[in-house]
């Protein structure tokens, strides 16, 4: 596919909207409106007890307060890891000594270019949160069992949190196999 045309239709601090046309060598055409986003970093803070820190804030598009993993956009000139470090401290006050990339994926590639990268953050040190002026963030530690119950009951409806937890749980089980009975 070759991009033939891209027209910007809207632009703000968070994203742009373009109308794009692409054509392949056989003449097959795809026209789409695309939300162009720099990407975001997602942090999964895990403490020494194995608990996961979630944040809760009002999400205007969802018209609801949601529990979710802390996350934020990648600013110009930042890598996803640098954004993760900054966002974790801003939203929760925590800093982490150890960072491990868990996954990177497109949020909804049919119309959004946003790519999320999830990091597991451990070796945590508490500090003061510095949320943005339009954020009112509450945070709380959840055990893996509590988070799993939230997911299975349908009370956890944030996709990045569901994906991050399930991938972490699978990764954690593989790296920490149960001892064999004697």
PyMOL commands that set and color helices and strands:
alter all, ss='L'
color gray80, all
select helices_A, chain A and resi 60-62+80-92+144-153+159-175
alter helices_A, ss='H'
color red, helices_A
select strands_A, chain A and resi 2-11+15-23+29-37+40-45+52-59+64-68+71-73+95-106+115-125+138-142
alter strands_A, ss='S'
color yellow, strands_A
deselect
rebuild
show_as cartoon
